[in-house]
């Protein structure tokens, strides 16, 4: 139940520096001398390599093409605007940057339906943008689907009121906290420092400065019976928390991870992960260096039920 059997990915058409999100994101770097078209070309190469390696590992990867006319430089990160749930619920999320809002495409939902997935309802939370309240998908909320928990690092991108509304709709319990990078800058997206698999969780406890909050989150994670694989703040900067466990078509398990994140793993961390999942790593320096996202950000996990065909 925790790990998806399919992921939706958006192949970038115009990936690049986004001035709307740059001021509040530590890792985003402005393109000055670099040729924009060359960046776009390299981004597509990185995307195709990751998608190809996941498919080779047996993961169902559903690819949608970005629409160049929308001018959405961050479209490759669909997990910020949508989530797909086991009961057929689709949630549309309010996003901080106005330039990112055109990424929300109903045609992607319709194509998933046409491809055999059942959508029973669409929960639209985007009206919160009018009041300056944001919740950026599974970047803001790391779901424990098996135990109906929703972990969220509160920040300008992750509003507690919207989170509570979402949890009320889905029947999940929120677990909130605040975390920072090594230099003290706030972490805006929870999926930078926490990833929850079926039997393990990758977690940066030291990023939560408040001891009582840290203990509460750790107790919640341990209470589900998962093995906790601790990472440090330096590893966060290598996107070691921005990973996602996926199910393969033969019932196996893999962890999608960037090359930089994989190289940052200590031997004991790698061994702990490989008890539960095979590592599928792919180089993502363009997305990590120019953008602000890594492997997990590039995938919207699809938990929707399949349509059952009736036999005559």
Beta strands, then each sheet from edge to edge (+ up, - down):
strand 1: 6-11
strand 2: 60-65
strand 3: 82-84
strand 4: 89-92
strand 5: 121-124
strand 6: 141-144
strand 7: 149-153
strand 8: 173-177
strand 9: 194-196
strand 10: 200-203
strand 11: 227-230
strand 12: 244-247
strand 13: 253-258
strand 14: 278-282
strand 15: 300-302
sheet 1: 2+ 1+ 15-
sheet 2: 3+ 4- 5-
sheet 3: 6+ 7- 8-
sheet 4: 9+ 10- 11-
sheet 5: 12+ 13- 14-
end
